[in-house]
Amino acid sequence: MERSYASRSSGELAAAASGGGRPVRVIPLRHPPDFGSISSSPPWWRAAVGRARGMGPLEWAEAALPCVAWIRKYRWKEDVQADLAAGITVGVMLVPQGMSYAKLAGLHPIYGLYTGFVPLFVYAIFGSSRQLAVGPVALVSLLVSNVLGGIVNSSSELYTELAILLAFMVGILECLMGLLRLGWLIRFISHSVISGFTTASAIVIGLSQIKYFLGYNVTRSSKIIPLIESIIAGVDQFLWPPFVMGSAFLAILLTMKNLGKSNKRLRFLRASGPLTAVVLGTIFVKIFQPPAISVVGEIPQGLPKFSIPRGFEHAMSLMPTAILITGVAILESVGIAKALAAKNGSAVNHESGAKTGLSGIIMGIIIGSALLFMTPLFTDIPQCALAAIVISAVTSLVDYEEAIFLWGIDKKDFFLWAITFITTLVFGIEIGVLVGVGFSLAFVIHESANPHIAVLGRLPGTTVYRNTLQYPEAYTYNGIVVVRIDAPIYFANISYIKDRLREYELNLPNSNRGLDVGRVYFVILEMSPVTYIDSSAVQALKDLHQEYKARHIQIAIANPNRQVHLLLSRSGIIDLIGAGWCFVRVHDAVQVCLQHVQNSSSTALKMASQASGNMAASISTPKAEQQRPKQDGFFKNLWKAQDGNTDSGGEVQPLLRQNLV
């Protein structure tokens, strides 16, 4: 048996109205069942334990090793050819690209192959996305170079040790975030901030690699002003051979990249571009041996040796960068994985036709083979060819179209984009991210503390209530204000909500229906968008009720959800306001309020008429006698009951005719 705090029945309303008019029928507002026994939701760990108990051996294996899922369902005839082609294509691309990103990070090129070797096998086994392949990226490489360059010289052995330690710290942080389910923290970084940050970073990366085109050293920095100053200061050392070769390679890479994007039949060109640049550059250097072209040099042969990283005394100074890299890495991987899940074609591995994690294993085998047998061939790779690969890769990160789009639709988001872009360029990556995230959180807090509140009116011919600013033709009623709060109500925004309600009371909104009563007597709160109310809001609502009661204003609540209704009941607000003033729909609440206004007006009119009659009898004023029947007829027509305007459910018969409602 359900226990409910329903609105009054039609008979009760008729009696309460004390006017004997037609009753108003409303949909009963049901209270959540078994009020006294309802408990809060079970904690997450209890739900997890319950799910774990219901898992079988195969489900446990898939949870521990996600690769079991695709191995068990692998379609050899359909998938193996696609995975093989994708693995070879991307693996061939990763060899020169990994070396390029290692140079960008200030490390020896061999470490680019190391970082492209081990993670591929690990993710193929433990990763959840079947098409995603992990490896070094330009943005993280720039972050490593920027931070470690301020601690130690890149040519020292400690630089490499700190880079390994930083990678180890990032791995631990990502594991902790995964175990503690903290990925939701990344949601507070808006897309505008990410776009502005990556655009500025792409420009900085491009300028940091231009030194291999110019033929002279440029200051290592993540700020654009020192980079430009250094480029201008060394212009007298400019060399034409690396500039011409690097520009030619860049043109080849961009051409192959665009052809691969525009034509599905030529998509292999996009992945084969880096290999083409490296092969052509190596052949040119071996044949002509130009002295002005710098090359990679000797690269050690063999697989990486496992060792414990050193330099733990610098761990605290590396922690902010480790957190930043963790956030950037999660944003990139989650964003690409979601895009792949939606089949948006957003990664080279997917575009090359990868079906499962087997493609990642094939990539790892290719890079391992390169480490074991091919490193002597990498000695004469031109530095400008690797720089061209990096610049070509980061051109897609320059998202100026996003800025134009944001300017047209949302100036606030454009401001976030612009402030992040400018601060990243001028003050560096860390400051840029902090400023962007700070402004993003400030906007979130501001929107939460100043929620949208709308005055509602009834659309003509319907029982639907909408924002009067959006629908100026909507009917509003004198003496009644219908307010919709479009946010949870909690300590940060309750003061703003109360101020707005007082504003509506003092500055009476223009109403177009009903008798002009001169003030507000009823405030109806439409609470369907309110998903949560905290204790501060509960106390504030109690205070608001007392203030309204002192001014003879009645609060009505319409359509609260189950959780909010339960909290209002437990806190005593339902009893304080009156169970009869809680409704399923706004239209029900408006009808009841109109019934009360009608009866109050009728009573006042009757008293005024009696007083007028007595005065007329005593002083024989024919003018009053002539006016009184007109007023009586006006009120009778004004509050005359309408019919034929029921909603689709037929559960409520609106009380008043078109001239009123």
VENRAKA-V515352 format. One record per residue. N is the residue number from 1. SS is DSSP state (hx for helix, st for strand, lp for the rest). D_FIRST is the distance of its C-alpha to the first C-alpha in Angstrom with 2 decimals. Layout:
n->[N/N]
ss->[SS/SS]
d_first->[D_FIRST/D_FIRST]
This chain:
n->[1/2/3/4/5/6/7/8/9/10/11/12/13/14/15/16/17/18/19/20/21/22/23/24/25/26/27/28/29/30/31/32/33/34/35/36/37/38/39/40/41/42/43/44/45/46/47/48/49/50/51/52/53/54/55/56/57/58/59/60/61/62/63/64/65/66/67/68/69/70/71/72/73/74/75/76/77/78/79/80/81/82/83/84/85/86/87/88/89/90/91/92/93/94/95/96/97/98/99/100/101/102/103/104/105/106/107/108/109/110/111/112/113/114/115/116/117/118/119/120/121/122/123/124/125/126/127/128/129/130/131/132/133/134/135/136/137/138/139/140/141/142/143/144/145/146/147/148/149/150/151/152/153/154/155/156/157/158/159/160/161/162/163/164/165/166/167/168/169/170/171/172/173/174/175/176/177/178/179/180/181/182/183/184/185/186/187/188/189/190/191/192/193/194/195/196/197/198/199/200/201/202/203/204/205/206/207/208/209/210/211/212/213/214/215/216/217/218/219/220/221/222/223/224/225/226/227/228/229/230/231/232/233/234/235/236/237/238/239/240/241/242/243/244/245/246/247/248/249/250/251/252/253/254/255/256/257/258/259/260/261/262/263/264/265/266/267/268/269/270/271/272/273/274/275/276/277/278/279/280/281/282/283/284/285/286/287/288/289/290/291/292/293/294/295/296/297/298/299/300/301/302/303/304/305/306/307/308/309/310/311/312/313/314/315/316/317/318/319/320/321/322/323/324/325/326/327/328/329/330/331/332/333/334/335/336/337/338/339/340/341/342/343/344/345/346/347/348/349/350/351/352/353/354/355/356/357/358/359/360/361/362/363/364/365/366/367/368/369/370/371/372/373/374/375/376/377/378/379/380/381/382/383/384/385/386/387/388/389/390/391/392/393/394/395/396/397/398/399/400/401/402/403/404/405/406/407/408/409/410/411/412/413/414/415/416/417/418/419/420/421/422/423/424/425/426/427/428/429/430/431/432/433/434/435/436/437/438/439/440/441/442/443/444/445/446/447/448/449/450/451/452/453/454/455/456/457/458/459/460/461/462/463/464/465/466/467/468/469/470/471/472/473/474/475/476/477/478/479/480/481/482/483/484/485/486/487/488/489/490/491/492/493/494/495/496/497/498/499/500/501/502/503/504/505/506/507/508/509/510/511/512/513/514/515/516/517/518/519/520/521/522/523/524/525/526/527/528/529/530/531/532/533/534/535/536/537/538/539/540/541/542/543/544/545/546/547/548/549/550/551/552/553/554/555/556/557/558/559/560/561/562/563/564/565/566/567/568/569/570/571/572/573/574/575/576/577/578/579/580/581/582/583/584/585/586/587/588/589/590/591/592/593/594/595/596/597/598/599/600/601/602/603/604/605/606/607/608/609/610/611/612/613/614/615/616/617/618/619/620/621/622/623/624/625/626/627/628/629/630/631/632/633/634/635/636/637/638/639/640/641/642/643/644/645/646/647/648/649/650/651/652/653/654/655/656/657/658/659/660/661]
ss->[lp/lp/lp/lp/lp/lp/lp/lp/lp/hx/hx/hx/hx/hx/hx/hx/hx/lp/lp/lp/lp/lp/lp/lp/lp/lp/lp/lp/lp/lp/lp/lp/lp/lp/hx/hx/hx/lp/lp/lp/lp/lp/lp/hx/hx/hx/hx/hx/hx/hx/hx/hx/hx/lp/lp/lp/hx/hx/hx/hx/hx/hx/hx/hx/lp/lp/hx/hx/hx/hx/hx/hx/lp/lp/lp/hx/hx/hx/hx/hx/hx/hx/hx/hx/hx/hx/hx/hx/hx/hx/hx/hx/hx/hx/hx/hx/hx/hx/hx/hx/hx/hx/hx/hx/lp/lp/lp/lp/hx/hx/hx/hx/hx/hx/hx/hx/hx/hx/hx/hx/hx/hx/hx/hx/hx/hx/lp/lp/lp/lp/lp/lp/lp/lp/lp/lp/lp/hx/hx/hx/hx/hx/hx/hx/hx/hx/hx/hx/hx/lp/lp/lp/lp/lp/lp/lp/hx/hx/hx/hx/hx/hx/hx/hx/hx/hx/hx/hx/hx/hx/hx/hx/hx/hx/hx/hx/hx/hx/hx/lp/lp/lp/hx/hx/hx/hx/hx/hx/lp/lp/hx/hx/hx/hx/hx/hx/hx/hx/hx/hx/hx/hx/hx/hx/hx/hx/hx/hx/hx/lp/hx/hx/hx/hx/lp/lp/lp/lp/lp/lp/lp/lp/lp/hx/hx/hx/hx/hx/hx/hx/hx/hx/hx/lp/hx/hx/hx/lp/lp/hx/hx/hx/hx/hx/hx/hx/hx/hx/hx/hx/hx/hx/hx/hx/hx/hx/hx/hx/hx/hx/hx/hx/lp/hx/hx/hx/lp/hx/hx/hx/hx/hx/hx/hx/hx/hx/hx/hx/hx/hx/hx/hx/hx/hx/hx/hx/hx/hx/lp/lp/lp/lp/lp/lp/st/lp/lp/lp/lp/lp/lp/lp/lp/lp/lp/lp/lp/lp/lp/lp/lp/hx/hx/hx/hx/hx/hx/hx/hx/hx/hx/hx/hx/hx/hx/hx/hx/hx/hx/hx/hx/hx/hx/hx/hx/hx/hx/hx/hx/hx/hx/lp/lp/lp/lp/lp/lp/hx/hx/hx/hx/lp/lp/lp/lp/lp/lp/hx/hx/hx/hx/hx/hx/hx/hx/hx/hx/hx/hx/hx/hx/hx/hx/hx/hx/hx/hx/hx/lp/lp/lp/st/hx/hx/hx/hx/hx/hx/hx/hx/hx/hx/hx/hx/hx/hx/hx/lp/lp/hx/hx/hx/hx/hx/hx/hx/hx/hx/hx/lp/hx/hx/hx/hx/hx/hx/hx/hx/hx/hx/hx/hx/hx/hx/hx/hx/hx/lp/hx/hx/hx/hx/hx/hx/hx/hx/hx/hx/hx/hx/hx/hx/hx/hx/hx/hx/hx/hx/hx/lp/lp/lp/st/st/st/st/st/st/lp/lp/lp/lp/lp/lp/st/st/st/lp/lp/lp/lp/lp/lp/lp/st/lp/st/lp/lp/st/st/st/st/st/st/lp/lp/lp/st/lp/lp/lp/lp/hx/hx/hx/hx/hx/hx/hx/hx/hx/hx/hx/hx/hx/lp/lp/lp/lp/lp/lp/st/lp/lp/lp/lp/lp/lp/lp/lp/st/st/st/st/st/lp/lp/lp/lp/lp/lp/st/lp/hx/hx/hx/hx/hx/hx/hx/hx/hx/hx/hx/hx/hx/hx/hx/hx/lp/lp/lp/st/st/st/st/st/lp/lp/lp/hx/hx/hx/hx/hx/hx/hx/hx/hx/lp/lp/hx/hx/hx/hx/hx/lp/hx/hx/hx/st/st/lp/lp/hx/hx/hx/hx/hx/hx/hx/hx/hx/hx/hx/hx/hx/hx/hx/hx/hx/hx/hx/hx/hx/hx/hx/hx/hx/hx/hx/hx/hx/hx/hx/hx/hx/hx/lp/lp/hx/hx/hx/hx/hx/hx/hx/hx/hx/hx/hx/hx/hx/hx/hx/hx/hx/lp/lp/st/lp/lp/lp/lp/lp/lp/lp/lp/lp/lp/lp/lp/lp/lp/st/lp/lp/lp/lp/lp]
d_first->[0.00/3.80/6.48/9.61/13.25/14.33/17.91/19.09/18.94/22.29/23.16/22.55/24.58/27.28/27.48/27.54/30.19/32.23/34.32/33.12/33.17/31.10/27.40/26.00/22.89/20.99/18.24/15.20/15.06/11.68/11.46/11.21/7.95/8.33/11.29/13.10/13.28/14.37/18.02/20.82/22.12/24.27/27.98/30.18/32.12/29.15/28.25/31.96/32.17/29.28/31.12/34.38/33.16/32.27/35.71/38.50/42.25/42.96/40.21/41.59/45.05/43.99/42.26/45.42/47.89/46.62/49.88/48.62/46.27/49.13/51.62/49.40/48.91/52.36/54.05/57.71/59.17/57.19/56.82/59.84/62.33/60.25/59.53/63.21/64.41/61.97/62.79/66.51/66.32/64.26/65.98/69.34/68.08/66.63/69.98/71.80/68.71/67.80/71.38/71.19/68.07/69.66/72.60/70.26/68.71/72.22/72.21/74.54/73.61/73.03/69.83/68.42/68.86/67.35/64.18/63.99/64.46/62.05/58.87/59.04/58.67/55.98/53.79/54.33/52.88/50.14/49.45/46.38/48.15/50.31/52.66/53.05/56.25/56.91/60.19/62.20/61.52/63.71/61.45/60.88/64.60/65.49/63.19/64.87/68.31/67.56/66.26/68.60/71.58/71.15/71.25/74.03/76.48/75.25/78.39/77.71/76.05/73.53/72.15/71.15/69.71/67.57/66.34/65.28/63.60/61.76/60.51/59.37/57.44/55.76/54.70/53.15/51.27/49.90/48.77/47.03/45.29/44.11/42.86/41.10/39.72/41.57/42.44/40.14/42.82/45.07/42.73/44.04/47.44/47.47/49.30/51.83/52.81/53.18/55.28/57.54/57.97/58.88/61.23/63.14/63.21/64.62/67.44/68.22/68.22/70.57/72.95/72.94/74.12/76.76/79.24/79.81/80.82/83.08/84.92/84.54/82.04/79.35/77.57/74.35/71.64/68.18/69.32/70.98/73.68/75.39/75.24/76.93/79.49/80.34/80.68/83.01/84.99/85.89/86.75/90.43/89.50/87.94/88.79/88.76/88.34/84.83/83.73/84.91/83.52/80.14/79.84/80.75/78.13/75.49/76.42/76.16/72.75/71.29/72.78/71.39/68.00/67.80/69.07/66.47/63.68/64.96/65.77/63.52/66.56/68.20/65.27/67.16/69.57/67.05/66.71/70.42/71.62/71.84/73.70/76.09/76.93/77.51/79.68/81.79/82.25/83.24/85.74/87.27/87.70/89.19/91.68/92.77/91.79/91.64/92.11/89.93/86.80/84.91/83.24/80.51/82.96/82.58/79.13/78.59/77.86/75.16/71.52/70.20/70.55/67.52/68.02/66.18/66.38/68.47/68.55/65.40/66.93/66.12/62.43/61.22/63.28/61.88/58.21/57.61/59.17/57.20/53.94/55.21/56.30/52.97/51.17/53.67/53.49/49.69/49.74/52.34/50.86/47.24/48.43/50.62/48.09/45.47/48.17/49.11/45.53/45.55/48.98/50.71/53.99/54.35/56.40/59.73/58.38/55.86/58.45/60.84/58.48/56.81/54.01/53.18/54.22/57.33/59.01/58.66/60.28/63.13/63.60/63.80/66.41/68.49/68.47/69.26/72.16/73.38/73.37/75.25/77.81/77.98/78.29/82.13/81.60/79.61/82.55/83.98/80.78/81.54/79.45/79.27/77.63/74.80/74.49/74.30/71.42/69.47/70.23/69.28/65.95/64.99/65.97/62.60/60.96/62.65/59.86/61.52/59.67/56.43/58.04/59.12/55.67/54.00/56.58/55.62/51.83/51.02/53.65/51.48/51.25/54.96/55.68/53.84/55.87/59.11/58.75/57.88/60.74/63.30/62.44/62.45/65.85/67.41/65.90/64.94/61.95/60.25/60.55/59.48/56.26/55.47/56.17/54.18/51.13/51.50/51.57/48.69/46.51/47.79/46.65/43.20/42.95/44.33/41.89/38.98/40.30/41.10/38.24/38.49/37.08/37.25/37.29/35.44/36.39/35.20/37.14/38.85/37.22/33.92/30.73/31.59/32.68/35.30/37.88/40.53/43.25/42.52/42.03/44.34/43.71/40.04/39.24/38.69/38.26/40.27/38.44/35.52/35.57/33.07/33.41/32.12/32.45/33.18/32.74/30.73/31.28/32.91/35.86/38.53/37.60/35.83/39.24/40.19/36.97/37.50/41.13/40.28/37.82/40.57/42.98/40.93/40.81/44.56/45.75/43.79/43.27/45.11/42.82/43.80/41.55/41.03/43.08/44.83/43.25/45.20/42.52/38.93/36.25/33.12/32.47/29.65/28.83/27.83/26.19/25.40/28.46/27.56/26.40/26.78/27.36/29.11/29.63/32.83/31.18/28.49/31.33/33.27/30.46/30.26/34.04/33.96/31.54/33.94/36.89/35.35/34.35/37.97/39.12/36.59/34.76/31.03/29.11/26.37/24.35/23.57/21.69/21.28/20.14/17.24/19.61/21.41/18.43/17.15/20.71/21.21/18.23/19.44/22.97/22.31/23.60/20.60/21.12/24.85/24.95/22.35/18.84/20.40/22.80/20.52/20.48/19.73/23.39/26.69/27.62/24.82/25.99/29.59/29.04/27.49/30.34/32.88/31.61/32.23/35.58/36.51/35.86/37.61/40.51/40.73/40.94/43.57/45.47/45.52/46.94/49.45/50.48/51.08/53.14/55.04/55.71/57.06/59.26/60.51/61.40/63.34/65.24/65.09/63.99/63.78/62.41/59.11/58.86/59.34/56.70/53.85/53.09/53.04/50.47/48.28/48.51/47.72/44.45/43.46/44.06/42.55/39.12/39.29/36.04/36.20/34.77/34.58/33.32/29.77/28.45/27.91/24.32/25.38/22.38/24.56/27.77/30.10/31.76/35.31/38.22/40.15/42.54/39.74/37.20]
